[in-house]
Amino acid sequence: MNDLTWPQFAAVDMRVGTIVRAESFPEARQPAIKLWIDFGPEIGERKTSAQITDLYDTATLPGRQVIAVVNFPPKQIGKFMSECLVLGSVDQNRVVTLLQPERSVENGLRIG
């Protein structure tokens, strides 16, 4: 395992955001959900695709706060442009559990 330097870690812009909309993504190669996340006035709303269908559904995701990396370049996933990367733990069966703040906090707060 390589050691990560502090400047490398600091370059990863992780923020808290609230999911405002969630839709199924049947065109994705792996089962996924499209998410629209509000990161507050500085960053605004970003969208992403997340392979989280094992534990989550589109009806229960809006209103949930999550943590995401917001400074990756956009990535085309089929006909959908992903603008951030939602973070989660991944178990041995590739089941993702979303990372979220312990309590509700302001959208856009930086993780560090």
DSSP file (Angstrom, degrees, kcal/mol; ACC not computed):
  #  RESIDUE AA STRUCTURE BP1 BP2  ACC     N-H-->O    O-->H-N    N-H-->O    O-->H-N    TCO  KAPPA ALPHA  PHI   PSI    X-CA   Y-CA   Z-CA
    1    1 A M              0   0    0      0, 0.0     2,-0.2     0, 0.0     0, 0.0   0.000 360.0 360.0 360.0 136.0    0.0    0.0    0.0
    2    2 A N        -     0   0    0      1,-0.1     2,-0.4     0, 0.0     0, 0.0  -0.575 360.0-116.1 -84.8 148.5    1.3    3.5   -0.9
    3    3 A D        -     0   0    0     -2,-0.2     2,-0.4     1,-0.0    -1,-0.1  -0.683  25.5-138.2 -82.0 136.1    1.4    6.3    1.6
    4    4 A L        -     0   0    0     -2,-0.4     2,-0.1     4,-0.0    -1,-0.0  -0.797  15.2-134.8 -94.3 132.9   -0.8    9.2    0.8
    5    5 A T     >  -     0   0    0     -2,-0.4     4,-2.2     1,-0.1     5,-0.2  -0.492  20.4-114.8 -84.0 159.4    0.6   12.6    1.4
    6    6 A W  H  > S+     0   0    0      1,-0.2     4,-2.9     2,-0.2     5,-0.2   0.918 116.7  52.9 -59.6 -44.8   -1.4   15.4    3.1
    7    7 A P  H  > S+     0   0    0      0, 0.0     4,-1.2     0, 0.0    -1,-0.2   0.878 108.3  51.5 -60.3 -35.1   -1.5   17.5   -0.1
    8    8 A Q  H  4 S+     0   0    0      2,-0.2     4,-0.5     1,-0.2     3,-0.4   0.937 112.9  44.5 -64.9 -45.1   -2.8   14.5   -2.1
    9    9 A F  H >< S+     0   0    0     -4,-2.2     3,-1.6     1,-0.2    -1,-0.2   0.924 110.7  54.3 -63.2 -44.2   -5.6   14.0    0.5
   10   10 A A  H 3< S+     0   0    0     -4,-2.9    -1,-0.2     1,-0.3    -2,-0.2   0.744  98.7  64.4 -63.8 -23.3   -6.4   17.8    0.6
   11   11 A A  T 3< S+     0   0    0     -4,-1.2     2,-0.7    -3,-0.4    -1,-0.3   0.688  82.4  88.1 -74.0 -17.9   -6.8   17.8   -3.2
   12   12 A V  S <  S-     0   0    0     -3,-1.6     2,-1.1    -4,-0.5    60,-0.0  -0.744  72.7-151.2 -85.1 114.2   -9.8   15.5   -2.9
   13   13 A D        +     0   0    0     -2,-0.7    57,-3.0    97,-0.1     2,-0.5  -0.728  19.7 178.2 -93.0  96.3  -12.9   17.8   -2.4
   14   14 A M  E     +AB  69 111A   0     -2,-1.1    97,-3.1    97,-0.5     2,-0.3  -0.854   6.6 177.0-100.9 131.3  -15.4   15.8   -0.4
   15   15 A R  E     -AB  68 110A   0     53,-2.8    53,-2.4    -2,-0.5     2,-0.4  -0.908  31.0-115.4-133.4 157.9  -18.6   17.6    0.5
   16   16 A V  E     +A   67   0A   0     93,-2.0    92,-3.5    -2,-0.3     2,-0.3  -0.771  41.2 168.3 -89.0 136.4  -21.9   16.9    2.2
   17   17 A G  E     -A   66   0A   0     49,-2.4    49,-2.9    -2,-0.4     2,-0.5  -0.963  31.3-123.8-144.1 162.6  -25.0   17.1    0.0
   18   18 A T  E     -AC  65  38A   0     20,-2.1    20,-3.0    -2,-0.3     2,-0.4  -0.931  26.5-122.7-111.0 129.3  -28.7   16.3    0.2
   19   19 A I  E     + C   0  37A   0     45,-2.7    44,-3.5    -2,-0.5    18,-0.3  -0.552  31.7 174.8 -68.3 123.2  -30.3   14.0   -2.4
   20   20 A V  E     +     0   0A   0     16,-3.1     2,-0.3    -2,-0.4    17,-0.2   0.637  65.2  15.9-104.4 -19.9  -33.1   16.0   -4.0
   21   21 A R  E     - C   0  36A   0     15,-1.4    15,-2.3    40,-0.1     2,-0.4  -0.989  58.2-172.6-154.3 144.7  -34.2   13.5   -6.7
   22   22 A A  E     + C   0  35A   0     -2,-0.3     2,-0.3    13,-0.2    13,-0.2  -0.995   8.1 176.0-141.7 134.1  -33.6    9.9   -7.5
   23   23 A E  E     - C   0  34A   0     11,-2.3    11,-3.1    -2,-0.4    -2,-0.0  -0.974  35.1-103.8-135.3 149.4  -34.6    7.9  -10.6
   24   24 A S  E     - C   0  33A   0     -2,-0.3     9,-0.2     9,-0.2     3,-0.1  -0.344  24.2-150.5 -66.2 156.3  -34.0    4.3  -11.7
   25   25 A F    >   +     0   0    0      7,-1.5     3,-1.6     1,-0.1     7,-0.4  -0.626  25.3 165.5-130.5  70.5  -31.3    3.9  -14.4
   26   26 A P  T 3  S+     0   0    0      0, 0.0    -1,-0.1     0, 0.0     7,-0.0   0.718  72.2  63.5 -65.0 -20.8  -32.4    0.8  -16.4
   27   27 A E  T 3  S+     0   0    0     -3,-0.1    -2,-0.0     5,-0.0    51,-0.0   0.649  79.7 106.1 -77.8 -14.0  -29.9    1.6  -19.2
   28   28 A A  S <  S-     0   0    0     -3,-1.6     4,-0.1     1,-0.1    -3,-0.0  -0.328  74.9-131.4 -66.5 146.6  -26.9    1.2  -16.9
   29   29 A R  S    S+     0   0    0      2,-0.1    -1,-0.1     1,-0.0     3,-0.0   0.898  98.7  38.3 -64.6 -40.9  -24.8   -2.0  -17.4
   30   30 A Q  S    S-     0   0    0      1,-0.0    -2,-0.1     0, 0.0    -1,-0.0  -0.865 112.8 -87.1-106.3 145.1  -24.9   -2.6  -13.6
   31   31 A P        +     0   0    0      0, 0.0    22,-0.4     0, 0.0     2,-0.3  -0.278  66.9 159.2 -53.3 129.7  -28.1   -1.9  -11.6
   32   32 A A        -     0   0    0     -7,-0.4    -7,-1.5    19,-0.2     2,-0.4  -0.930  37.1-133.7-149.6 167.8  -27.9    1.8  -10.6
   33   33 A I  E     -CD  24  50A   0     17,-2.4    17,-2.6    -2,-0.3     2,-0.4  -0.994  21.3-130.3-128.2 135.4  -29.9    4.8   -9.5
   34   34 A K  E     -CD  23  49A   0    -11,-3.1   -11,-2.3    -2,-0.4     2,-0.4  -0.719  29.9-166.2 -82.5 134.0  -29.5    8.4  -10.9
   35   35 A L  E     -CD  22  48A   0     13,-3.2    13,-2.4    -2,-0.4     2,-0.5  -0.960  19.3-159.9-125.2 141.4  -29.1   10.9   -8.1
   36   36 A W  E     -CD  21  47A   0    -15,-2.3   -16,-3.1    -2,-0.4   -15,-1.4  -0.992  22.3-168.0-115.2 123.9  -29.4   14.7   -8.1
   37   37 A I  E     -CD  19  46A   0      9,-3.5     9,-2.6    -2,-0.5     2,-0.6  -0.944  17.9-140.7-123.6 131.4  -27.6   16.1   -5.0
   38   38 A D  E     +CD  18  45A   0    -20,-3.0   -20,-2.1    -2,-0.4     7,-0.2  -0.816  18.1 178.3 -91.3 116.4  -27.7   19.7   -3.6
   39   39 A F     >  -     0   0    0      5,-2.5     4,-0.5    -2,-0.6     3,-0.2   0.087  50.1-101.6-104.0  21.0  -24.3   20.8   -2.4
   40   40 A G  H  >  -     0   0    0      1,-0.2     4,-3.0     3,-0.2    -1,-0.4  -0.167  53.8 -50.6  86.5 178.2  -25.4   24.3   -1.3
   41   41 A P  H  4 S+     0   0    0      0, 0.0    -1,-0.2     0, 0.0     4,-0.1   0.780 128.3  56.6 -66.0 -29.8  -25.0   27.7   -3.0
   42   42 A E  H  4 S+     0   0    0     -3,-0.2    -2,-0.1     1,-0.1    66,-0.1   0.912 127.2  14.8 -68.7 -41.6  -21.2   27.5   -3.6
   43   43 A I  H  < S-     0   0    0     -4,-0.5    -3,-0.2    -3,-0.3     2,-0.1   0.781  93.1-162.8-103.7 -36.4  -21.3   24.2   -5.7
   44   44 A G     <  -     0   0    0     -4,-3.0    -5,-2.5    -5,-0.0     2,-0.4  -0.466  44.1 -19.9  84.8-158.2  -25.0   23.9   -6.5
   45   45 A E  E     -D   38   0A   0     -7,-0.2     2,-0.3    -2,-0.1    -7,-0.2  -0.717  59.9-177.8 -92.4 135.6  -26.7   20.7   -7.7
   46   46 A R  E     -D   37   0A   0     -9,-2.6    -9,-3.5    -2,-0.4     2,-0.3  -0.927  13.6-142.7-127.2 154.1  -24.7   17.9   -9.2
   47   47 A K  E     +D   36   0A   0     -2,-0.3    36,-3.8   -11,-0.2    37,-0.6  -0.852  22.1 166.0-117.8 155.9  -25.9   14.6  -10.6
   48   48 A T  E     -D   35   0A   0    -13,-2.4   -13,-3.2    -2,-0.3     2,-0.4  -0.969  32.6-122.0-156.2 166.3  -24.4   11.1  -10.5
   49   49 A S  E     -D   34   0A   0     35,-0.3     2,-0.4    -2,-0.3   -15,-0.2  -0.973  30.6-171.1-115.0 132.1  -25.1    7.4  -11.0
   50   50 A A  E     -D   33   0A   0    -17,-2.6   -17,-2.4    -2,-0.4     2,-1.7  -0.986  27.6-138.8-131.6 134.1  -24.7    5.1   -8.1
   51   51 A Q        +     0   0    0     -2,-0.4    45,-0.3   -19,-0.2   -19,-0.2  -0.579  64.2 122.0 -86.0  75.2  -24.7    1.3   -7.9
   52   52 A I    >>  +     0   0    0     -2,-1.7     4,-1.7     1,-0.1     3,-0.8   0.073  22.1 118.6-125.4  20.7  -26.7    1.3   -4.6
   53   53 A T  T 34  +     0   0    0    -22,-0.4    -1,-0.1     1,-0.2   -21,-0.1   0.647  63.4  70.1 -71.3 -14.7  -29.8   -0.8   -5.6
   54   54 A D  T 34 S+     0   0    0      1,-0.2    -1,-0.2   -23,-0.1    -2,-0.1   0.887 119.0  14.7 -68.2 -37.6  -29.1   -3.5   -3.0
   55   55 A L  T <4 S+     0   0    0     -3,-0.8     2,-0.3    41,-0.3    -2,-0.2   0.557 123.6  52.3-114.3 -11.5  -29.9   -1.4    0.0
   56   56 A Y     <  -     0   0    0     -4,-1.7     2,-0.3     3,-0.0    -1,-0.1  -0.895  53.9-164.8-131.2 154.9  -31.7    1.7   -1.4
   57   57 A D    >>  -     0   0    0     -2,-0.3     3,-0.9    -3,-0.0     4,-0.9  -0.924  37.3-106.7-134.5 164.4  -34.6    2.6   -3.7
   58   58 A T  T 34 S+     0   0    0     -2,-0.3   -36,-0.2     1,-0.2     3,-0.1   0.757 113.8  58.3 -63.3 -26.3  -35.7    5.8   -5.5
   59   59 A A  T 34 S+     0   0    0      1,-0.2    -1,-0.2     2,-0.1    -3,-0.0   0.815 110.6  39.6 -74.9 -30.1  -38.6    6.4   -3.1
   60   60 A T  T <4 S+     0   0    0     -3,-0.9    -1,-0.2     1,-0.1    -2,-0.2   0.515  99.9  73.8-100.4  -5.3  -36.5    6.6    0.1
   61   61 A L    ><  +     0   0    0     -4,-0.9     3,-2.3    -3,-0.1   -42,-0.3   0.888  67.5  94.6 -80.9 -39.5  -33.4    8.5   -1.1
   62   62 A P  T 3  S+     0   0    0      0, 0.0   -42,-0.2     0, 0.0     3,-0.1  -0.284  92.3  24.6 -56.8 135.6  -34.6   12.1   -1.5
   63   63 A G  T 3  S+     0   0    0    -44,-3.5     2,-0.3     1,-0.3   -43,-0.1   0.199  92.8 123.1  95.1 -14.7  -33.9   14.0    1.7
   64   64 A R    <   -     0   0    0     -3,-2.3   -45,-2.7   -45,-0.2    -1,-0.3  -0.632  58.0-134.1 -81.6 133.7  -31.0   11.8    2.7
   65   65 A Q  E     +A   18   0A   0     -2,-0.3     2,-0.3   -47,-0.2   -47,-0.2  -0.688  30.3 174.8 -85.9 142.8  -27.6   13.5    3.2
   66   66 A V  E     -A   17   0A   0    -49,-2.9   -49,-2.4    -2,-0.3     2,-0.4  -0.849  29.4-118.6-137.3 171.3  -24.6   11.8    1.6
   67   67 A I  E     +A   16   0A   0     32,-1.2    20,-2.9    20,-0.4     2,-0.3  -0.961  37.3 170.2-116.1 134.9  -20.9   12.5    1.2
   68   68 A A  E     -AE  15  86A   0    -53,-2.4   -53,-2.8    -2,-0.4     2,-0.5  -0.975  38.7-115.0-143.7 154.7  -19.4   12.8   -2.3
   69   69 A V  E     -AE  14  85A   0     16,-2.7    16,-2.2    -2,-0.3   -55,-0.2  -0.818  30.5-178.1 -86.6 125.9  -16.3   13.8   -4.2
   70   70 A V        +     0   0    0    -57,-3.0   -56,-0.1    -2,-0.5    -1,-0.1   0.416  65.0  67.7-109.7   1.0  -17.2   16.9   -6.2
   71   71 A N        +     0   0    0    -58,-0.4    -1,-0.1    14,-0.1    13,-0.1   0.141  67.2 110.4-114.3  23.2  -13.9   17.7   -8.0
   72   72 A F  S    S-     0   0    0     -3,-0.2     3,-0.1    11,-0.2   -60,-0.0  -0.637  79.4-101.3 -79.7 152.0  -13.6   14.7  -10.4
   73   73 A P        -     0   0    0      0, 0.0    -1,-0.1     0, 0.0    -2,-0.1  -0.441  50.9 -86.6 -68.0 151.8  -14.1   15.6  -14.1
   74   74 A P        -     0   0    0      0, 0.0     2,-0.4     0, 0.0     9,-0.2  -0.236  45.0-152.7 -57.0 148.2  -17.6   14.7  -15.4
   75   75 A K  E     -F   82   0B   0      7,-2.7     7,-3.3     9,-0.1     2,-0.5  -0.991  10.6-130.8-131.0 127.8  -17.9   11.1  -16.7
   76   76 A Q  E     -F   81   0B   0     -2,-0.4     2,-0.5     5,-0.2     5,-0.2  -0.641  22.4-177.0 -77.5 124.9  -20.3    9.9  -19.3
   77   77 A I  E >   -F   80   0B   0      3,-3.8     3,-2.0    -2,-0.5     2,-0.3  -0.896  64.9 -57.8-123.3  98.3  -22.3    6.8  -18.2
   78   78 A G  T 3  S-     0   0    0     -2,-0.5   -50,-0.0     1,-0.3     0, 0.0  -0.523 119.3 -21.7  62.9-127.1  -24.4    5.8  -21.1
   79   79 A K  T 3  S+     0   0    0     -2,-0.3     2,-0.4    -3,-0.1    -1,-0.3   0.260 125.1  90.3 -93.9  11.6  -26.6    8.8  -21.9
   80   80 A F  E <   -F   77   0B   0     -3,-2.0    -3,-3.8     2,-0.0     2,-0.7  -0.914  67.9-142.9-115.6 133.2  -26.1   10.2  -18.4
   81   81 A M  E     -F   76   0B   0     -2,-0.4     2,-0.4    -5,-0.2    -5,-0.2  -0.850  14.0-151.3 -97.7 116.0  -23.4   12.6  -17.4
   82   82 A S  E     +F   75   0B   0     -7,-3.3    -7,-2.7    -2,-0.7   -34,-0.3  -0.736  15.8 179.5 -87.7 130.7  -22.1   11.9  -13.9
   83   83 A E        +     0   0    0    -36,-3.8     2,-0.3    -2,-0.4   -35,-0.2   0.404  62.7  16.8-114.8  -0.9  -20.7   15.1  -12.1
   84   84 A C  S    S-     0   0    0    -37,-0.6     2,-0.5    -9,-0.1   -35,-0.3  -0.950  70.3-117.5-158.1 173.2  -19.7   13.7   -8.7
   85   85 A L  E     -E   69   0A   0    -16,-2.2   -16,-2.7    -2,-0.3     2,-0.2  -0.951  21.4-145.2-126.1 111.4  -18.9   10.5   -6.9
   86   86 A V  E     -E   68   0A   0     -2,-0.5     2,-0.3   -18,-0.3   -18,-0.3  -0.543  22.6-132.6 -72.7 137.8  -21.0    9.4   -4.0
   87   87 A L        +     0   0    0    -20,-2.9    12,-2.5    -2,-0.2   -20,-0.4  -0.713  36.1 149.2 -98.3 143.9  -19.0    7.6   -1.3
   88   88 A G  E     -G   98   0C   0     -2,-0.3     2,-0.3    10,-0.3    10,-0.3  -0.983  46.2 -99.3-160.8 160.9  -19.9    4.3    0.4
   89   89 A S  E     -G   97   0C   0      8,-2.5     8,-2.4    -2,-0.3     2,-0.5  -0.641  34.0-150.4 -83.2 147.7  -18.4    1.3    1.9
   90   90 A V  E     -G   96   0C   0     -2,-0.3     6,-0.2     6,-0.2     2,-0.0  -0.976   8.5-154.6-124.7 120.4  -18.4   -1.8   -0.3
   91   91 A D    >   -     0   0    0      4,-2.0     3,-2.2    -2,-0.5     5,-0.0  -0.193  40.8 -84.9 -86.5-177.0  -18.6   -5.3    1.2
   92   92 A Q  T 3  S+     0   0    0      1,-0.3    -1,-0.1     2,-0.1    -2,-0.0   0.690 130.7  51.7 -63.4 -19.4  -17.3   -8.6   -0.2
   93   93 A N  T 3  S-     0   0    0      2,-0.1    -1,-0.3     0, 0.0     3,-0.1   0.260 119.7-109.6 -98.4  10.7  -20.5   -9.0   -2.3
   94   94 A R    <   +     0   0    0     -3,-2.2     2,-0.5     1,-0.3    -2,-0.1   0.738  65.8 153.7  66.7  26.2  -20.1   -5.5   -3.7
   95   95 A V        -     0   0    0    -41,-0.1    -4,-2.0   -42,-0.1     2,-0.4  -0.764  35.2-142.8 -85.1 126.8  -23.1   -4.2   -1.7
   96   96 A V  E     -G   90   0C   0     -2,-0.5     2,-0.5   -45,-0.3   -41,-0.3  -0.785  14.5-166.7 -98.7 130.3  -22.7   -0.4   -1.1
   97   97 A T  E     -G   89   0C   0     -8,-2.4    -8,-2.5    -2,-0.4   -45,-0.0  -0.976  29.6-122.7-111.3 119.3  -23.6    1.3    2.1
   98   98 A L  E     -G   88   0C   0     -2,-0.5     2,-0.4   -10,-0.3   -10,-0.3  -0.267  16.6-127.0 -63.1 142.3  -23.7    5.1    1.6
   99   99 A L        +     0   0    0    -12,-2.5   -32,-1.2   -32,-0.3   -12,-0.2  -0.741  39.4 165.5 -85.4 137.6  -21.5    7.3    3.8
  100  100 A Q        -     0   0    0     -2,-0.4   -34,-0.1   -34,-0.2   -84,-0.0  -0.983  40.1 -88.8-149.6 158.2  -23.5   10.1    5.6
  101  101 A P        -     0   0    0      0, 0.0   -36,-0.1     0, 0.0     3,-0.0  -0.310  35.8-120.0 -65.8 154.0  -23.0   12.5    8.4
  102  102 A E  S    S+     0   0    0      1,-0.1     2,-0.3     2,-0.0     3,-0.0   0.850  96.3  10.1 -61.6 -35.8  -24.0   11.4   11.9
  103  103 A R  S    S-     0   0    0      0, 0.0     2,-0.1     0, 0.0    -1,-0.1  -0.917 102.2 -72.1-139.6 166.2  -26.6   14.2   12.0
  104  104 A S        +     0   0    0     -2,-0.3     2,-0.3    -3,-0.0    -2,-0.0  -0.365  57.1 172.5 -62.9 132.2  -28.0   16.8    9.6
  105  105 A V        -     0   0    0     -2,-0.1     2,-0.1   -88,-0.0     3,-0.1  -0.828  40.6 -69.5-133.8 172.6  -25.5   19.5    8.6
  106  106 A E    >   -     0   0    0     -2,-0.3     3,-1.5     1,-0.1   -90,-0.2  -0.410  55.2-108.9 -65.7 134.2  -25.3   22.3    6.1
  107  107 A N  T 3  S+     0   0    0      1,-0.2   -90,-0.2    -2,-0.1   -68,-0.2  -0.397 102.2  31.4 -61.9 139.4  -25.1   21.3    2.5
  108  108 A G  T 3  S+     0   0    0    -92,-3.5    -1,-0.2     1,-0.3   -91,-0.1   0.283  77.2 148.2  95.8  -8.5  -21.7   21.9    1.0
  109  109 A L    <   -     0   0    0     -3,-1.5   -93,-2.0   -93,-0.2    -1,-0.3  -0.356  48.0-121.1 -60.1 138.8  -19.7   21.5    4.2
  110  110 A R  E     -B   15   0A   0    -95,-0.2     2,-0.4    -3,-0.1   -95,-0.3  -0.574  13.3-134.7 -84.1 142.9  -16.2   20.1    3.3
  111  111 A I  E      B   14   0A   0    -97,-3.1   -97,-0.5    -2,-0.2    -1,-0.0  -0.817 360.0 360.0 -92.2 133.4  -15.0   16.8    4.7
  112  112 A G              0   0    0     -2,-0.4    -1,-0.1   -99,-0.1    -2,-0.0   0.369 360.0 360.0-169.3 360.0  -11.5   17.0    6.0
